[in-house]
Amino acid sequence: MSQPRPRPPARTFDELFAEGASVPTEGWDFSWFEGRATEARPSWGYATTVARRLGSVDGPVLDVQTGGGEVLAFSLGRASRQPPLVAATEGWPPNVRKAAHTLRPYGATVVAAAEEAPLPFADASFSLVTSRHPVRPHWRETARVLRPGGTYLAQHVGPASAFELVEYFLGPLPEDSRTARDPERERRDAEAAGLEVVDLRAERLRMEFHDIAAVVHFLRKVVWLVPGFTVEAYRPRLRELHERIEGEGPFVAHSSRHLVEARR
């Protein structure tokens, strides 16, 4: 009988810290986290839902804040037919370049546009507008660029998402921070902009971080969670969290997501 293989030695905080601090953060490809962090996915399956809608839309499509274009590319690759025109916006220059490369095989045009700026398109230009995790939804701009009868289909980050992790670094946050991104408030804002919300579903989902490299990379990638986060400024607190994970197991948090479909 063969002898059991010895377990590899545990990696030190400094090794994991350096790895998490060096992984590139461009795009929205989270495959690097495999084996070191997990997040349950919403039951509606956003990318496949968009793929089905792309197969039936008969007009131009816009993806807002596309990141590196990975999610839109996934949906386009699984659509039963391609829309007549696809455009995407992105505000971060490294992601603009990445998205242009990722979406080129699908004939999509990527336009550099700041997140807070008006959408650089004419009124009533699109039959479908999509977005996955926009920093904030711009309801009036969305309504403006949609054709009459057009649809906004998106997955938004909900209230108090990953706050167990956020408050580990920032301490307890005020109640208005916890209730920001409330889906019912977004419903009211969408309706005030002239849209009819026809579907709104929310779920809270388990996240686990299995090593400190995953925490470091996550906070570097999702920069708005801990404003002003830098690895060196938070190094002592990260070391404490590393020791906690080593002693107690994965750090558990909960993400908050909602699917919204609105028509003009």
C-alpha positions in Angstrom: 0.0 0.0 0.0 1.4 3.4 -1.0 2.1 5.9 1.7 -0.2 9.0 1.9 1.3 12.1 0.3 2.4 14.7 2.8 0.4 17.9 3.0 2.2 20.9 1.6 3.4 23.3 4.3 1.0 26.1 5.2 1.8 29.3 3.4 2.8 32.3 5.5 1.0 35.5 5.8 3.7 37.4 3.9 3.5 34.9 1.0 -0.3 35.1 0.7 -0.3 38.9 1.2 2.3 39.3 -1.6 0.3 37.1 -4.0 -3.0 38.9 -3.3 -1.3 42.2 -3.8 0.2 41.3 -7.2 -2.7 39.6 -9.1 -4.0 41.9 -11.9 -7.4 43.4 -11.3 -8.6 44.2 -14.8 -12.0 42.9 -16.0 -14.6 40.9 -14.2 -13.1 37.4 -14.6 -13.2 35.9 -11.0 -11.6 32.5 -12.0 -8.5 33.3 -9.9 -10.6 32.8 -6.8 -11.3 29.2 -7.5 -10.3 27.1 -4.5 -9.7 30.1 -2.3 -13.1 31.9 -2.2 -16.7 31.1 -3.0 -19.9 33.0 -3.5 -23.3 31.4 -4.1 -25.0 32.6 -7.3 -28.5 34.0 -7.6 -31.1 31.5 -8.7 -32.1 33.5 -11.8 -28.7 33.0 -13.5 -28.1 36.5 -14.8 -25.8 35.7 -17.8 -28.0 33.0 -19.1 -31.1 35.1 -18.6 -29.5 37.8 -20.7 -28.5 35.2 -23.4 -32.1 34.2 -23.8 -33.2 37.8 -24.1 -30.5 38.6 -26.7 -31.8 35.8 -28.8 -35.2 37.4 -29.1 -34.4 41.1 -29.2 -35.0 42.8 -32.6 -33.1 46.0 -32.1 -29.7 47.4 -30.9 -28.4 46.4 -27.5 -26.3 48.4 -25.0 -24.4 46.9 -22.0 -23.6 49.6 -19.4 -20.4 49.4 -17.3 -19.4 46.2 -19.0 -16.1 45.8 -17.1 -13.8 43.6 -19.1 -16.8 42.4 -21.3 -16.6 38.9 -20.0 -20.3 38.6 -18.9 -21.6 40.1 -22.1 -19.4 37.9 -24.2 -20.7 34.8 -22.3 -24.3 35.9 -23.0 -23.6 36.7 -26.7 -21.8 33.3 -27.1 -24.9 31.5 -25.9 -27.6 33.6 -27.6 -29.7 31.7 -30.2 -29.0 34.6 -32.6 -27.0 37.8 -32.5 -28.7 41.3 -32.1 -28.3 43.6 -35.1 -26.0 45.9 -33.2 -24.2 45.6 -29.8 -22.5 48.5 -27.9 -21.0 48.6 -24.4 -19.7 51.4 -22.2 -16.9 51.2 -19.6 -15.1 53.9 -17.6 -11.9 52.4 -16.4 -9.2 52.6 -19.2 -7.6 49.1 -18.5 -11.1 47.6 -18.7 -11.9 49.5 -21.9 -9.0 47.9 -23.7 -9.8 44.5 -22.2 -13.5 44.7 -23.2 -12.7 45.8 -26.7 -10.5 42.7 -27.1 -13.0 40.4 -25.4 -16.0 41.6 -27.4 -14.3 42.0 -30.8 -15.3 38.5 -32.0 -19.0 39.5 -31.5 -18.8 42.7 -33.4 -19.6 44.8 -30.3 -18.4 48.4 -30.1 -16.9 49.5 -26.8 -17.2 53.2 -25.9 -15.2 54.8 -23.1 -17.6 56.6 -20.9 -17.3 57.7 -17.2 -19.7 56.0 -14.9 -21.3 59.3 -13.8 -21.4 60.9 -17.2 -24.5 60.9 -19.5 -24.6 57.9 -21.9 -23.0 59.0 -25.2 -25.9 57.9 -27.4 -29.0 59.5 -28.9 -32.4 59.3 -27.5 -34.3 56.1 -28.2 -31.3 54.3 -29.6 -31.7 50.8 -28.0 -34.3 48.1 -27.7 -32.4 46.4 -24.7 -30.1 47.9 -22.1 -28.3 45.5 -19.8 -25.9 45.9 -16.9 -24.3 43.7 -14.3 -23.4 45.4 -11.0 -23.3 49.0 -12.1 -21.8 51.3 -9.5 -25.2 53.1 -9.5 -28.1 52.9 -11.9 -28.7 56.1 -14.0 -32.4 55.7 -14.4 -33.1 58.9 -16.4 -30.3 58.1 -18.8 -31.4 54.6 -19.2 -35.0 55.7 -20.0 -33.7 58.3 -22.4 -31.7 55.8 -24.6 -34.4 53.1 -24.6 -36.8 52.9 -27.4 -40.5 53.0 -26.5 -41.3 49.4 -25.4 -37.6 48.8 -24.8 -36.3 46.9 -21.7 -33.7 47.4 -19.0 -32.5 44.0 -17.7 -29.8 44.1 -15.0 -28.4 42.6 -11.9 -27.6 45.1 -9.2 -25.7 44.9 -5.9 -28.2 45.2 -3.1 -28.0 46.7 0.4 -25.3 45.8 3.0 -23.6 43.5 0.5 -20.5 41.8 2.0 -20.8 44.1 5.0 -19.4 41.5 7.4 -16.1 42.1 5.5 -16.5 45.8 5.0 -17.2 46.4 8.7 -14.3 44.2 9.7 -12.1 46.9 8.2 -14.2 50.0 8.7 -16.1 49.3 11.9 -19.9 49.7 12.3 -21.4 51.8 9.5 -24.4 54.1 9.8 -27.9 52.9 9.0 -28.1 54.9 5.8 -25.0 53.0 4.5 -26.8 49.7 5.2 -30.0 50.7 3.4 -28.4 52.2 0.3 -29.1 50.2 -2.9 -32.5 49.1 -1.5 -34.4 47.4 -4.3 -37.7 49.0 -3.4 -36.1 52.5 -3.4 -34.6 51.7 -6.9 -38.1 50.7 -8.0 -39.4 54.1 -7.0 -36.4 55.9 -8.7 -37.0 53.9 -11.9 -40.7 54.7 -12.0 -39.9 58.4 -11.4 -37.7 58.3 -14.5 -40.6 56.9 -16.6 -39.9 53.2 -16.5 -42.3 50.4 -15.4 -40.7 47.8 -13.2 -42.1 44.4 -14.3 -39.8 42.1 -12.3 -37.8 42.7 -9.2 -36.2 39.7 -7.3 -33.7 39.9 -4.4 -31.5 37.3 -2.7 -28.8 37.2 -0.1 -26.0 34.8 -0.8 -23.2 33.2 1.2 -19.5 34.1 0.6 -16.5 32.4 2.0 -12.8 33.6 2.0 -10.4 30.7 2.6 -7.2 32.6 2.7 -6.0 36.2 3.1 -4.7 36.4 -0.5 -8.4 36.1 -1.7 -9.4 38.9 0.7 -6.6 41.2 -0.5 -7.3 40.6 -4.2 -11.1 41.0 -3.7 -10.7 44.4 -2.0 -8.3 45.6 -4.6 -10.7 44.5 -7.4 -14.0 45.7 -5.8 -12.5 49.1 -4.8 -15.7 50.8 -3.6 -16.2 48.3 -0.7 -13.5 49.8 1.5 -12.8 53.3 0.2 -9.2 54.2 0.1 -8.1 50.6 0.6 -4.4 49.9 0.1 -2.6 46.8 1.1 0.0 48.6 3.1 -2.4 50.8 5.1 -4.5 47.7 6.1 -1.6 45.3 6.5 -1.9 44.9 10.4 -5.7 44.3 10.1 -5.1 41.9 7.3 -2.6 40.0 9.4 -5.2 39.7 12.2 -7.7 38.3 9.7 -5.2 35.9 8.3 -4.6 34.5 11.9 -8.4 34.3 12.4 -8.9 32.3 9.1 -6.0 30.0 10.1 -7.4 29.3 13.5 -11.2 29.3 12.8 -11.7 28.5 9.1 -13.1 30.6 6.3 -14.3 34.1 6.8 -18.0 34.2 6.0 -19.9 37.2 4.6 -23.1 37.6 2.5 -23.5 39.3 -0.8 -26.8 41.0 -1.7 -28.1 40.9 -5.3 -31.3 41.8 -7.1 -32.6 41.3 -10.6 -34.5 44.2 -12.1 -36.4 44.3 -15.4 -38.0 47.6 -16.4 -39.7 48.7 -19.6 -40.1 52.1 -21.1 
